[in-house]
């Protein structure tokens, strides 16, 4: 049960990672992010490392996106 929950949360994170790429018009990166869900079913150690790197880079992308949106709102005088 715990493994299933972990797979679902990781899969959702990978799919949500595709959102900022799709919004920016970077469809290949959005597709790659969504396609990484397949690696959740590969038990090889390299697959886990690829997913870890992808999620770490995804964290950086979400932080960058949040910074851009916050800067734009601050530039317009919004909270």
QUIJO-V747652 format. One record per residue. N is the residue number from 1. SS is DSSP state (H for helix, E for strand, L for the rest). PHI is phi in radians with two decimals (999 if undefined). D_CENTER is the distance of its C-alpha to the mean C-alpha in Angstrom with 1 decimal. Layout:
BEGIN
n-><N:N>
ss-><SS:SS>
phi-><PHI:PHI>
d_center-><D_CENTER:D_CENTER>
END
This chain:
BEGIN
n-><1:2:3:4:5:6:7:8:9:10:11:12:13:14:15:16:17:18:19:20:21:22:23:24:25:26:27:28:29:30:31:32:33:34:35:36:37:38:39:40:41:42:43:44:45:46:47:48:49:50:51:52:53:54:55:56:57:58:59:60:61:62:63:64:65:66:67:68:69:70:71:72:73:74:75:76:77:78:79>
ss-><L:H:H:H:H:H:H:H:H:H:H:H:H:H:H:H:H:H:H:H:H:H:H:L:L:L:H:H:H:H:H:H:H:H:H:H:H:H:H:H:H:L:L:L:H:H:H:H:H:H:H:H:H:H:H:H:H:H:H:H:H:H:H:H:H:H:H:H:H:H:H:H:H:H:H:L:L:L:L>
phi-><999:-1.15:-1.13:-1.10:-1.09:-1.11:-1.13:-1.15:-1.15:-1.14:-1.09:-1.11:-1.08:-1.15:-1.20:-1.20:-1.12:-1.22:-1.04:-1.16:-1.16:-1.12:-1.12:-1.43:1.42:-1.78:-1.02:-1.06:-1.22:-1.12:-1.12:-1.12:-1.06:-1.21:-1.23:-1.13:-1.04:-1.04:-1.17:-1.11:-1.76:-1.74:-1.60:-1.26:-1.05:-1.14:-1.15:-1.12:-1.18:-1.07:-1.14:-1.10:-1.14:-1.08:-1.24:-1.16:-1.14:-1.11:-1.07:-1.11:-1.15:-1.13:-1.13:-1.11:-1.09:-1.09:-1.11:-1.10:-1.15:-1.13:-1.14:-1.13:-1.16:-1.13:-1.14:-1.63:1.36:-1.64:-1.22>
d_center-><23.6:21.4:19.8:19.1:17.5:15.3:14.3:13.7:11.5:9.4:9.4:8.6:5.5:4.5:6.4:5.4:2.3:5.8:7.7:8.3:9.0:11.2:12.8:13.7:15.3:13.3:13.5:13.5:10.1:8.9:11.2:10.2:6.6:8.7:11.4:9.9:10.7:14.2:14.0:14.0:17.6:18.7:20.6:21.1:20.2:18.6:16.0:15.1:15.0:12.8:10.1:10.8:10.6:7.3:5.9:8.4:7.6:4.2:6.7:9.1:7.6:7.5:10.9:12.1:11.5:13.2:15.9:16.6:17.1:19.2:21.2:21.9:23.1:25.2:26.7:27.8:29.2:27.0:25.9>
END
